[in-house]
Amino acid sequence: MHPIFRDPAYNRYLKRFIPASVIYAMAIVLASVMIPDKASASPMTIGIALLPGLACTIMIWAMARLLVEMEDEYLRLIEIKKALIATGFALAIAATWGLLELYTDVPKLPVFLMFPIWCGGLAVGQLWLKVKSA
């Protein structure tokens, strides 16, 4: 078993993150079904549209709590390195695609995709650190 799975902070993280990610997925489905395309802003449409963002905020909070609660400094360092790689990954995509949007007629990259892209960057960071340490 990987050492991180033995850390009680990681188990608490999973208990926070997994429900938030399920709520996120359900809220995306709910918003997609209940809000028609180009709907005008109303209290109902705004409220439904904000639910996935609230779930993202809870996921970010869970990740921050993991870093605060982890007692093993090496494992915390690994998590911080993954977050830094993910941030660089997301910023590079945002900056590069933003410049493409500015100077060409490529499709717009919806801003809401930045959080999933950042999470994908965590996977890139995990792989990079695993390859680098091998």
FIDRENDREN-518036 format. One record per atom (N, C-alpha, C, O): x, y, z; residue in one letter; atom name; residue number from 0; chain. Coordinates in Angstrom, 1 decimal, m for minus. Atoms other than C-alpha are relative to their C-alpha. Example, Ala and Ser with C-alpha at 12.3 -4.5 7.8 and 13.67 -1.06 7.14 Angstrom:
2
0.9; m1.2; 0.0; A; N; 0; A
12.3; m4.5; 7.8; A; CA; 0; A
0.9; 1.2; 0.0; A; C; 0; A
1.9; 1.2; 0.7; A; O; 0; A
m0.9; m1.1; 0.0; S; N; 1; A
13.7; m1.1; 7.1; S; CA; 1; A
m0.8; 1.1; 0.8; S; C; 1; A
m0.3; 2.2; 0.9; S; O; 1; A
***
This chain:
134
0.8; m1.2; 0.0; M; N; 0; A
0.0; 0.0; 0.0; M; CA; 0; A
0.9; 1.2; 0.0; M; C; 0; A
1.9; 1.3; 0.7; M; O; 0; A
m0.8; m1.3; 0.1; H; N; 1; A
1.3; 3.5; m0.9; H; CA; 1; A
m0.1; 0.7; 1.3; H; C; 1; A
m1.2; 0.7; 1.9; H; O; 1; A
0.0; m0.7; m1.4; P; N; 2; A
2.3; 5.5; 2.2; P; CA; 2; A
m1.1; 1.0; 0.1; P; C; 2; A
m1.6; 1.2; 1.3; P; O; 2; A
1.0; m1.0; m0.1; I; N; 3; A
m0.2; 8.2; 1.4; I; CA; 3; A
m1.3; m0.5; 0.5; I; C; 3; A
m2.1; 0.1; 1.2; I; O; 3; A
1.3; 0.6; m0.3; F; N; 4; A
m3.1; 5.8; 1.8; F; CA; 4; A
m0.1; m0.3; 1.5; F; C; 4; A
m1.2; m0.6; 2.1; F; O; 4; A
0.0; 0.3; m1.4; R; N; 5; A
m2.0; 5.1; 5.4; R; CA; 5; A
m0.1; 1.3; 0.8; R; C; 5; A
m0.3; 1.2; 2.1; R; O; 5; A
0.0; m1.3; m0.7; D; N; 6; A
m2.1; 8.8; 6.3; D; CA; 6; A
m1.5; 0.3; 0.3; D; C; 6; A
m2.3; 0.4; m0.6; D; O; 6; A
1.4; m0.3; m0.3; P; N; 7; A
m5.4; 9.6; 8.2; P; CA; 7; A
m0.5; 1.3; m0.6; P; C; 7; A
m1.6; 1.5; m0.9; P; O; 7; A
0.4; m1.2; 0.7; A; N; 8; A
m5.3; 13.1; 6.6; A; CA; 8; A
m0.5; m0.3; m1.4; A; C; 8; A
m1.5; 0.4; m1.9; A; O; 8; A
0.4; 0.4; 1.4; Y; N; 9; A
m5.6; 11.5; 3.2; Y; CA; 9; A
m1.4; m0.6; 0.0; Y; C; 9; A
m2.2; m0.4; m0.9; Y; O; 9; A
1.3; 0.6; m0.1; N; N; 10; A
m8.6; 9.4; 4.3; N; CA; 10; A
m1.1; 1.1; 0.3; N; C; 10; A
m2.2; 1.0; m0.3; N; O; 10; A
0.9; m1.1; m0.2; R; N; 11; A
m10.3; 12.6; 5.6; R; CA; 11; A
m0.2; 0.8; m1.3; R; C; 11; A
m1.3; 1.2; m1.6; R; O; 11; A
0.1; m0.6; 1.3; Y; N; 12; A
m9.5; 14.2; 2.3; Y; CA; 12; A
m1.0; m0.7; m1.0; Y; C; 12; A
m1.8; m0.1; m1.6; Y; O; 12; A
0.9; 0.8; 0.9; L; N; 13; A
m11.2; 11.4; 0.4; L; CA; 13; A
m1.5; 0.1; 0.4; L; C; 13; A
m2.4; 0.2; m0.4; L; O; 13; A
1.4; m0.1; m0.5; K; N; 14; A
m14.3; 11.7; 2.6; K; CA; 14; A
m0.6; 1.4; m0.3; K; C; 14; A
m1.8; 1.5; m0.3; K; O; 14; A
0.5; m1.3; 0.3; R; N; 15; A
m14.5; 15.4; 1.7; R; CA; 15; A
m0.1; 0.1; m1.6; R; C; 15; A
m1.1; 0.7; m2.1; R; O; 15; A
m0.1; m0.3; 1.5; F; N; 16; A
m13.4; 15.3; m2.0; F; CA; 16; A
m1.0; m0.9; m0.8; F; C; 16; A
m1.6; m0.4; m1.7; F; O; 16; A
0.9; 0.9; 0.8; I; N; 17; A
m15.4; 12.3; m3.3; I; CA; 17; A
m1.5; 0.5; 0.0; I; C; 17; A
m2.1; 0.6; m1.0; I; O; 17; A
1.3; m0.5; 0.1; P; N; 18; A
m18.8; 13.6; m2.2; P; CA; 18; A
m0.1; 1.3; m0.7; P; C; 18; A
m1.1; 1.5; m1.5; P; O; 18; A
0.1; m1.2; 0.7; A; N; 19; A
m18.0; 17.0; m3.5; A; CA; 19; A
0.1; m0.2; m1.5; A; C; 19; A
m0.6; 0.5; m2.3; A; O; 19; A
m0.1; 0.3; 1.4; S; N; 20; A
m17.0; 15.5; m6.9; S; CA; 20; A
m1.3; m0.6; m0.5; S; C; 20; A
m1.7; m0.3; m1.7; S; O; 20; A
1.3; 0.6; 0.4; V; N; 21; A
m20.2; 13.5; m7.0; V; CA; 21; A
m1.1; 1.2; m0.1; V; C; 21; A
m1.9; 1.2; m1.1; V; O; 21; A
0.9; m1.1; 0.0; I; N; 22; A
m22.2; 16.7; m6.2; I; CA; 22; A
0.3; 0.9; m1.3; I; C; 22; A
m0.6; 1.3; m1.9; I; O; 22; A
m0.4; m0.8; 1.2; Y; N; 23; A
m20.2; 18.5; m9.0; Y; CA; 23; A
m0.6; m0.6; m1.2; Y; C; 23; A
m1.3; 0.1; m2.0; Y; O; 23; A
0.6; 0.7; 1.2; A; N; 24; A
m21.2; 15.9; m11.6; A; CA; 24; A
m1.5; 0.1; 0.0; A; C; 24; A
m2.0; 0.3; m1.1; A; O; 24; A
1.5; 0.0; 0.0; M; N; 25; A
m24.8; 15.8; m10.5; M; CA; 25; A
m0.5; 1.5; m0.3; M; C; 25; A
m1.5; 1.6; m0.9; M; O; 25; A
0.4; m1.3; 0.3; A; N; 26; A
m25.0; 19.6; m10.5; A; CA; 26; A
0.2; 0.4; m1.4; A; C; 26; A
m0.6; 1.2; m2.0; A; O; 26; A
m0.2; m0.3; 1.4; I; N; 27; A
m23.5; 19.8; m14.0; I; CA; 27; A
m1.2; m0.6; m0.8; I; C; 27; A
m1.7; 0.0; m1.7; I; O; 27; A
1.1; 0.7; 0.7; V; N; 28; A
m26.2; 17.3; m15.2; V; CA; 28; A
m1.3; 0.8; 0.3; V; C; 28; A
m2.0; 1.1; m0.7; V; O; 28; A
1.2; m0.7; m0.4; L; N; 29; A
m28.9; 19.2; m13.3; L; CA; 29; A
m0.1; 1.4; m0.8; L; C; 29; A
m1.1; 1.7; m1.4; L; O; 29; A
m0.1; m1.3; 0.7; A; N; 30; A
m27.8; 22.6; m14.8; A; CA; 30; A
m0.2; m0.2; m1.5; A; C; 30; A
m0.9; 0.6; m2.2; A; O; 30; A
0.1; 0.2; 1.4; S; N; 31; A
m27.5; 21.1; m18.3; S; CA; 31; A
m1.5; m0.4; m0.4; S; C; 31; A
m1.9; 0.0; m1.5; S; O; 31; A
1.3; 0.4; 0.3; V; N; 32; A
m31.0; 19.6; m18.1; V; CA; 32; A
m1.0; 1.2; 0.3; V; C; 32; A
m2.0; 1.4; m0.5; V; O; 32; A
1.0; m1.0; m0.5; M; N; 33; A
m32.8; 22.5; m16.3; M; CA; 33; A
0.1; 1.4; m0.7; M; C; 33; A
m0.8; 2.1; m0.7; M; O; 33; A
m0.2; m1.3; 0.5; I; N; 34; A
m31.3; 25.5; m17.9; I; CA; 34; A
0.2; 0.0; m1.5; I; C; 34; A
1.2; m0.6; m2.0; I; O; 34; A
m0.2; 0.1; 1.5; P; N; 35; A
m31.8; 26.0; m21.7; P; CA; 35; A
1.1; 0.9; m0.4; P; C; 35; A
1.6; 1.8; 0.3; P; O; 35; A
m1.1; m0.8; 0.5; D; N; 36; A
m29.0; 27.4; m23.8; D; CA; 36; A
m0.5; 1.5; m0.1; D; C; 36; A
m1.6; 1.7; m0.5; D; O; 36; A
0.2; m1.4; 0.1; K; N; 37; A
m28.8; 31.2; m23.7; K; CA; 37; A
m1.2; 0.5; 0.9; K; C; 37; A
m1.8; 1.4; 0.5; K; O; 37; A
1.0; m0.4; m0.9; A; N; 38; A
m31.2; 31.4; m20.8; A; CA; 38; A
0.3; 1.3; 0.6; A; C; 38; A
1.5; 1.6; 0.9; A; O; 38; A
m0.3; m1.3; m0.7; S; N; 39; A
m31.6; 34.8; m19.2; S; CA; 39; A
0.2; m0.3; 1.4; S; C; 39; A
m0.2; m1.2; 2.0; S; O; 39; A
m0.3; 0.1; m1.4; A; N; 40; A
m30.3; 35.3; m15.8; A; CA; 40; A
m1.2; 0.3; 0.9; A; C; 40; A
m1.8; 1.3; 0.8; A; O; 40; A
1.1; m0.2; m1.0; S; N; 41; A
m32.9; 34.8; m13.1; S; CA; 41; A
0.5; m0.6; 1.3; S; C; 41; A
1.5; m1.3; 1.3; S; O; 41; A
m0.5; 0.6; m1.3; P; N; 42; A
m32.5; 33.8; m9.4; P; CA; 42; A
0.1; m1.5; m0.1; P; C; 42; A
1.0; m2.1; 0.4; P; O; 42; A
m0.1; 1.4; 0.2; M; N; 43; A
m33.3; 30.2; m10.4; M; CA; 43; A
1.1; m0.5; m0.9; M; C; 43; A
1.9; m1.4; m0.5; M; O; 43; A
m1.1; 0.5; 0.9; T; N; 44; A
m30.9; 29.9; m13.3; T; CA; 44; A
1.4; 0.3; 0.6; T; C; 44; A
2.3; m0.5; 0.5; T; O; 44; A
m1.2; m0.3; m0.6; I; N; 45; A
m28.2; 31.7; m11.4; I; CA; 45; A
0.3; m1.0; 1.2; I; C; 45; A
1.4; m1.5; 1.3; I; O; 45; A
m0.2; 0.9; m1.1; G; N; 46; A
m28.7; 29.5; m8.3; G; CA; 46; A
0.4; m1.4; m0.5; G; C; 46; A
1.3; m2.0; 0.1; G; O; 46; A
m0.4; 1.3; 0.5; I; N; 47; A
m28.6; 26.3; m10.4; I; CA; 47; A
1.4; 0.0; m0.6; I; C; 47; A
2.2; m1.0; m0.4; I; O; 47; A
m1.3; m0.1; 0.7; A; N; 48; A
m25.6; 27.5; m12.4; A; CA; 48; A
1.2; 0.1; 1.0; A; C; 48; A
2.3; m0.3; 0.8; A; O; 48; A
m1.0; m0.2; m1.1; L; N; 49; A
m23.7; 28.3; m9.1; L; CA; 49; A
0.3; m1.3; 0.7; L; C; 49; A
1.4; m1.5; 1.4; L; O; 49; A
m0.2; 1.3; m0.7; L; N; 50; A
m24.1; 24.7; m7.7; L; CA; 50; A
1.3; m0.7; m0.4; L; C; 50; A
2.1; m1.1; 0.5; L; O; 50; A
m1.3; 0.6; 0.3; P; N; 51; A
m21.2; 23.2; m9.7; P; CA; 51; A
1.2; 0.8; 0.6; P; C; 51; A
2.2; 0.2; 1.0; P; O; 51; A
m1.1; m0.8; m0.5; G; N; 52; A
m19.0; 26.1; m8.7; G; CA; 52; A
0.2; m0.2; 1.5; G; C; 52; A
1.3; m0.2; 2.0; G; O; 52; A
m0.1; 0.2; m1.5; L; N; 53; A
m19.8; 25.6; m5.0; L; CA; 53; A
0.7; m1.4; 0.2; L; C; 53; A
1.5; m1.5; 1.1; L; O; 53; A
m0.7; 1.3; m0.2; A; N; 54; A
m18.8; 21.9; m5.4; A; CA; 54; A
1.5; 0.1; m0.3; A; C; 54; A
2.3; m0.5; 0.4; A; O; 54; A
m1.5; m0.2; 0.3; C; N; 55; A
m15.5; 23.0; m7.0; C; CA; 55; A
0.7; 0.7; 1.1; C; C; 55; A
1.8; 0.3; 1.5; C; O; 55; A
m0.6; m0.7; m1.2; T; N; 56; A
m14.9; 25.3; m4.1; T; CA; 56; A
0.2; m1.0; 1.1; T; C; 56; A
1.2; m0.9; 1.8; T; O; 56; A
m0.1; 1.0; m1.0; I; N; 57; A
m15.5; 22.4; m1.7; I; CA; 57; A
1.2; m0.9; m0.3; I; C; 57; A
2.0; m1.3; 0.6; I; O; 57; A
m1.1; 0.8; 0.4; M; N; 58; A
m13.0; 20.3; m3.7; M; CA; 58; A
1.3; 0.7; 0.3; M; C; 58; A
2.3; 0.1; 0.8; M; O; 58; A
m1.2; m0.8; m0.3; I; N; 59; A
m10.4; 23.1; m3.5; I; CA; 59; A
0.3; 0.1; 1.5; I; C; 59; A
1.4; m0.1; 1.9; I; O; 59; A
m0.2; m0.1; m1.5; W; N; 60; A
m11.0; 23.5; 0.2; W; CA; 60; A
0.5; m1.4; 0.5; W; C; 60; A
1.4; m1.4; 1.4; W; O; 60; A
m0.4; 1.3; m0.5; A; N; 61; A
m10.6; 19.7; 0.7; A; CA; 61; A
1.5; m0.2; m0.3; A; C; 61; A
2.2; m0.8; 0.5; A; O; 61; A
m1.5; 0.1; 0.4; M; N; 62; A
m7.2; 19.8; m1.2; M; CA; 62; A
0.8; 0.9; 1.0; M; C; 62; A
1.9; 0.5; 1.4; M; O; 62; A
m0.7; m0.8; m0.9; A; N; 63; A
m6.1; 22.7; 1.0; A; CA; 63; A
0.1; m0.6; 1.4; A; C; 63; A
1.1; m0.5; 2.0; A; O; 63; A
0.0; 0.7; m1.3; R; N; 64; A
m7.1; 20.9; 4.2; R; CA; 64; A
0.9; m1.2; 0.0; R; C; 64; A
1.6; m1.4; 1.0; R; O; 64; A
m1.0; 1.1; 0.1; L; N; 65; A
m5.1; 17.9; 3.0; L; CA; 65; A
1.4; 0.5; 0.3; L; C; 65; A
2.1; m0.1; 1.1; L; O; 65; A
m1.3; m0.5; m0.2; L; N; 66; A
m2.0; 20.0; 2.9; L; CA; 66; A
0.2; 0.5; 1.4; L; C; 66; A
1.3; 0.3; 1.9; L; O; 66; A
m0.1; m0.4; m1.4; V; N; 67; A
m2.7; 21.5; 6.3; V; CA; 67; A
0.1; m1.1; 0.9; V; C; 67; A
0.9; m1.1; 1.9; V; O; 67; A
0.1; 1.1; m0.9; E; N; 68; A
m3.5; 18.2; 7.9; E; CA; 68; A
1.1; m1.0; m0.1; E; C; 68; A
1.3; m1.8; 0.8; E; O; 68; A
m1.0; 1.1; 0.2; M; N; 69; A
m0.7; 16.0; 6.5; M; CA; 69; A
1.1; 0.3; 0.9; M; C; 69; A
1.7; 1.4; 1.0; M; O; 69; A
m1.1; m0.1; m1.0; E; N; 70; A
1.9; 15.3; 9.1; E; CA; 70; A
1.3; m0.4; m0.7; E; C; 70; A
2.4; 0.1; m0.2; E; O; 70; A
m1.2; 0.5; 0.6; D; N; 71; A
4.4; 13.6; 6.8; D; CA; 71; A
0.5; 1.1; m1.0; D; C; 71; A
m0.2; 1.4; m2.0; D; O; 71; A
m0.5; m1.1; 0.8; E; N; 72; A
6.5; 16.4; 5.3; E; CA; 72; A
0.3; m0.4; m1.4; E; C; 72; A
0.1; 0.4; m2.4; E; O; 72; A
m0.3; 0.4; 1.3; Y; N; 73; A
7.7; 14.4; 2.4; Y; CA; 73; A
m1.3; m0.2; m0.9; Y; C; 73; A
m1.3; 0.3; m2.0; Y; O; 73; A
1.2; 0.2; 0.8; L; N; 74; A
4.2; 13.4; 1.3; L; CA; 74; A
m0.7; 1.3; m0.3; L; C; 74; A
m1.3; 1.5; m1.4; L; O; 74; A
0.5; m1.3; 0.3; R; N; 75; A
3.1; 17.0; 1.7; R; CA; 75; A
0.7; 0.7; m1.1; R; C; 75; A
0.1; 1.3; m2.0; R; O; 75; A
m0.9; m0.6; 1.1; L; N; 76; A
6.0; 18.1; m0.5; L; CA; 76; A
m0.5; m0.6; m1.4; L; C; 76; A
m0.5; 0.2; m2.3; L; O; 76; A
0.5; 0.7; 1.3; I; N; 77; A
4.8; 15.6; m3.2; I; CA; 77; A
m1.3; 0.6; m0.4; I; C; 77; A
m1.4; 1.0; m1.6; I; O; 77; A
1.3; m0.6; 0.4; E; N; 78; A
1.3; 17.0; m3.1; E; CA; 78; A
0.2; 1.5; m0.4; E; C; 78; A
m0.5; 1.9; m1.4; E; O; 78; A
m0.3; m1.4; 0.4; I; N; 79; A
2.6; 20.6; m3.3; I; CA; 79; A
0.6; 0.0; m1.4; I; C; 79; A
0.3; 0.9; m2.2; I; O; 79; A
m0.6; 0.0; 1.4; K; N; 80; A
4.8; 19.7; m6.3; K; CA; 80; A
m1.0; m0.3; m1.0; K; C; 80; A
m1.0; 0.3; m2.1; K; O; 80; A
1.0; 0.3; 1.0; K; N; 81; A
1.8; 18.1; m8.0; K; CA; 81; A
m0.9; 1.2; m0.3; K; C; 81; A
m1.2; 1.5; m1.4; K; O; 81; A
0.9; m1.2; 0.2; A; N; 82; A
m0.3; 21.3; m7.4; A; CA; 82; A
0.8; 1.0; m0.8; A; C; 82; A
0.1; 1.7; m1.6; A; O; 82; A
m0.7; m1.0; 0.7; L; N; 83; A
2.5; 23.5; m8.7; L; CA; 83; A
0.1; m0.4; m1.5; L; C; 83; A
0.0; 0.4; m2.4; L; O; 83; A
0.0; 0.5; 1.4; I; N; 84; A
2.8; 21.3; m11.9; I; CA; 84; A
m1.4; 0.2; m0.6; I; C; 84; A
m1.5; 0.7; m1.7; I; O; 84; A
1.4; m0.2; 0.6; A; N; 85; A
m1.0; 21.4; m12.3; A; CA; 85; A
m0.3; 1.5; m0.3; A; C; 85; A
m0.9; 1.8; m1.3; A; O; 85; A
0.2; m1.5; 0.2; T; N; 86; A
m1.0; 25.2; m11.9; T; CA; 86; A
0.7; 0.5; m1.2; T; C; 86; A
0.2; 1.2; m2.0; T; O; 86; A
m0.7; m0.4; 1.2; G; N; 87; A
1.7; 25.6; m14.5; G; CA; 87; A
m0.6; m0.6; m1.2; G; C; 87; A
m0.7; 0.1; m2.3; G; O; 87; A
0.7; 0.6; 1.1; F; N; 88; A
m0.1; 23.2; m16.8; F; CA; 88; A
m1.2; 0.8; m0.4; F; C; 88; A
m1.4; 1.1; m1.6; F; O; 88; A
1.2; m0.8; 0.3; A; N; 89; A
m3.4; 25.1; m16.5; A; CA; 89; A
0.3; 1.4; m0.5; A; C; 89; A
m0.3; 1.9; m1.4; A; O; 89; A
m0.3; m1.4; 0.4; L; N; 90; A
m1.8; 28.5; m16.8; L; CA; 90; A
0.6; 0.0; m1.4; L; C; 90; A
0.3; 0.9; m2.2; L; O; 90; A
m0.6; 0.1; 1.4; A; N; 91; A
0.2; 27.4; m19.9; A; CA; 91; A
m1.1; m0.2; m1.0; A; C; 91; A
m1.1; 0.4; m2.1; A; O; 91; A
1.1; 0.3; 1.0; I; N; 92; A
m3.0; 26.1; m21.6; I; CA; 92; A
m0.8; 1.3; m0.1; I; C; 92; A
m1.2; 1.7; m1.2; I; O; 92; A
0.8; m1.2; 0.1; A; N; 93; A
m4.9; 29.3; m20.6; A; CA; 93; A
0.7; 1.1; m0.8; A; C; 93; A
0.0; 1.7; m1.6; A; O; 93; A
m0.8; m1.0; 0.7; A; N; 94; A
m2.2; 31.6; m21.8; A; CA; 94; A
0.1; m0.3; m1.5; A; C; 94; A
m0.1; 0.6; m2.3; A; O; 94; A
m0.2; 0.3; 1.4; T; N; 95; A
m1.5; 29.8; m25.0; T; CA; 95; A
m1.3; 0.0; m0.8; T; C; 95; A
m1.4; 0.6; m1.9; T; O; 95; A
1.2; 0.0; 0.7; W; N; 96; A
m5.1; 29.2; m25.9; W; CA; 96; A
m0.6; 1.4; m0.1; W; C; 96; A
m1.2; 1.8; m1.1; W; O; 96; A
0.5; m1.4; 0.0; G; N; 97; A
m6.0; 32.8; m24.9; G; CA; 97; A
0.6; 0.8; m1.1; G; C; 97; A
0.0; 1.6; m1.8; G; O; 97; A
m0.7; m0.7; 1.0; L; N; 98; A
m3.4; 34.1; m27.3; L; CA; 98; A
m0.5; m0.5; m1.4; L; C; 98; A
m0.6; 0.3; m2.3; L; O; 98; A
0.6; 0.5; 1.3; L; N; 99; A
m4.7; 31.8; m30.1; L; CA; 99; A
m1.4; 0.7; m0.2; L; C; 99; A
m1.7; 1.1; m1.3; L; O; 99; A
1.3; m0.6; 0.1; E; N; 100; A
m8.2; 33.2; m29.4; E; CA; 100; A
0.1; 1.5; m0.4; E; C; 100; A
m0.6; 2.0; m1.2; E; O; 100; A
m0.3; m1.4; 0.3; L; N; 101; A
m6.8; 36.8; m29.5; L; CA; 101; A
0.4; 0.2; m1.5; L; C; 101; A
m0.1; 1.2; m2.1; L; O; 101; A
m0.6; m0.3; 1.3; Y; N; 102; A
m5.0; 36.4; m32.8; Y; CA; 102; A
m0.6; m0.9; m1.1; Y; C; 102; A
m0.3; m0.6; m2.3; Y; O; 102; A
0.6; 0.9; 1.1; T; N; 103; A
m7.0; 33.7; m34.7; T; CA; 103; A
m1.4; m0.2; 0.3; T; C; 103; A
m2.0; 0.3; 1.3; T; O; 103; A
1.4; 0.3; m0.2; D; N; 104; A
m10.5; 32.4; m35.0; D; CA; 104; A
m0.3; m1.4; 0.5; D; C; 104; A
m1.3; m2.0; 0.2; D; O; 104; A
0.3; 1.3; m0.7; V; N; 105; A
m10.1; 29.2; m32.9; V; CA; 105; A
m1.2; 0.2; 0.9; V; C; 105; A
m1.5; 1.3; 1.3; V; O; 105; A
1.1; m0.1; m0.9; P; N; 106; A
m13.1; 28.4; m30.8; P; CA; 106; A
0.4; 0.4; 1.4; P; C; 106; A
1.6; 0.2; 1.8; P; O; 106; A
m0.3; m0.5; m1.4; K; N; 107; A
m13.3; 30.0; m27.3; K; CA; 107; A
0.1; m1.2; 0.9; K; C; 107; A
m0.6; m2.2; 0.8; K; O; 107; A
m0.2; 1.0; m1.1; L; N; 108; A
m12.1; 27.9; m24.4; L; CA; 108; A
m0.9; 0.4; 1.2; L; C; 108; A
m0.6; 1.4; 1.8; L; O; 108; A
0.8; m0.4; m1.1; P; N; 109; A
m14.9; 28.0; m21.8; P; CA; 109; A
0.8; 0.0; 1.3; P; C; 109; A
1.5; m0.9; 1.6; P; O; 109; A
m0.8; m0.2; m1.3; V; N; 110; A
m13.5; 29.3; m18.5; V; CA; 110; A
m0.3; m1.1; 1.0; V; C; 110; A
0.6; m1.5; 1.7; V; O; 110; A
0.3; 1.1; m1.0; F; N; 111; A
m15.3; 26.6; m16.5; F; CA; 111; A
0.9; m1.2; m0.2; F; C; 111; A
0.9; m2.0; 0.7; F; O; 111; A
m0.9; 1.1; 0.3; L; N; 112; A
m12.9; 24.1; m18.1; L; CA; 112; A
1.3; 0.1; 0.7; L; C; 112; A
2.0; m0.9; 0.8; L; O; 112; A
m1.4; m0.2; m0.6; M; N; 113; A
m9.9; 25.5; m16.2; M; CA; 113; A
0.1; m0.9; 1.2; M; C; 113; A
1.2; m1.4; 1.4; M; O; 113; A
m0.1; 0.8; m1.2; F; N; 114; A
m10.7; 23.6; m13.0; F; CA; 114; A
0.2; m1.5; m0.4; F; C; 114; A
1.2; m2.1; 0.1; F; O; 114; A
m0.3; 1.4; 0.4; P; N; 115; A
m11.0; 20.2; m14.8; P; CA; 115; A
1.4; m0.1; m0.7; P; C; 115; A
2.1; m1.1; m0.5; P; O; 115; A
m1.4; 0.0; 0.6; I; N; 116; A
m7.8; 21.1; m16.8; I; CA; 116; A
1.0; 0.0; 1.1; I; C; 116; A
2.0; m0.7; 1.0; I; O; 116; A
m1.0; 0.0; m1.1; W; N; 117; A
m6.0; 21.9; m13.5; W; CA; 117; A
0.0; m1.4; 0.6; W; C; 117; A
1.1; m1.9; 1.0; W; O; 117; A
0.1; 1.4; m0.6; C; N; 118; A
m7.2; 18.5; m12.1; C; CA; 118; A
0.8; m1.0; m0.9; C; C; 118; A
1.4; m1.8; m0.4; C; O; 118; A
m0.8; 0.8; 0.9; G; N; 119; A
m5.8; 16.9; m15.2; G; CA; 119; A
1.5; 0.2; 0.1; G; C; 119; A
2.3; m0.7; 0.0; G; O; 119; A
m1.4; m0.3; m0.3; G; N; 120; A
m2.6; 18.7; m14.5; G; CA; 120; A
0.6; m0.7; 1.3; G; C; 120; A
1.8; m1.0; 1.3; G; O; 120; A
m0.4; 0.8; m1.2; L; N; 121; A
m2.5; 16.9; m11.1; L; CA; 121; A
0.5; m1.4; m0.5; L; C; 121; A
1.4; m1.9; 0.1; L; O; 121; A
m0.4; 1.4; 0.5; A; N; 122; A
m2.4; 13.6; m13.0; A; CA; 122; A
1.3; 0.1; m0.8; A; C; 122; A
2.2; m0.8; m0.6; A; O; 122; A
m1.3; m0.2; 0.7; V; N; 123; A
0.4; 15.0; m15.2; V; CA; 123; A
1.1; 0.1; 1.0; V; C; 123; A
2.2; m0.5; 0.8; V; O; 123; A
m1.0; m0.1; m1.1; G; N; 124; A
2.3; 16.0; m12.1; G; CA; 124; A
0.3; m1.3; 0.7; G; C; 124; A
1.4; m1.6; 1.0; G; O; 124; A
m0.2; 1.3; m0.6; Q; N; 125; A
1.8; 12.6; m10.5; Q; CA; 125; A
0.9; m0.9; m0.9; Q; C; 125; A
1.8; m1.5; m0.4; Q; O; 125; A
m0.8; 0.8; 0.9; L; N; 126; A
3.1; 10.9; m13.6; L; CA; 126; A
1.5; 0.5; m0.1; L; C; 126; A
2.4; m0.3; m0.1; L; O; 126; A
m1.3; m0.6; 0.1; W; N; 127; A
6.0; 13.3; m13.9; W; CA; 127; A
0.9; m0.3; 1.2; W; C; 127; A
2.0; m0.7; 1.0; W; O; 127; A
m0.8; 0.2; m1.2; L; N; 128; A
7.1; 12.9; m10.3; L; CA; 128; A
0.3; m1.5; 0.1; L; C; 128; A
1.4; m1.9; 0.6; L; O; 128; A
m0.3; 1.4; m0.1; K; N; 129; A
6.8; 9.1; m10.6; K; CA; 129; A
1.1; m0.4; m1.0; K; C; 129; A
2.0; m1.2; m0.6; K; O; 129; A
m1.0; 0.3; 1.0; V; N; 130; A
8.9; 9.0; m13.8; V; CA; 130; A
1.3; 0.6; 0.5; V; C; 130; A
2.4; m0.1; 0.4; V; O; 130; A
m1.2; m0.6; m0.5; K; N; 131; A
11.4; 11.4; m12.3; K; CA; 131; A
0.7; m0.7; 1.2; K; C; 131; A
1.9; m0.7; 1.3; K; O; 131; A
m0.5; 0.7; m1.2; S; N; 132; A
11.8; 9.4; m9.1; S; CA; 132; A
0.5; m1.4; m0.3; S; C; 132; A
1.1; m2.1; 0.5; S; O; 132; A
m0.3; 1.4; 0.3; A; N; 133; A
12.2; 6.1; m10.9; A; CA; 133; A
1.5; m0.1; m0.5; A; C; 133; A
1.9; m1.2; m0.8; A; O; 133; A
***
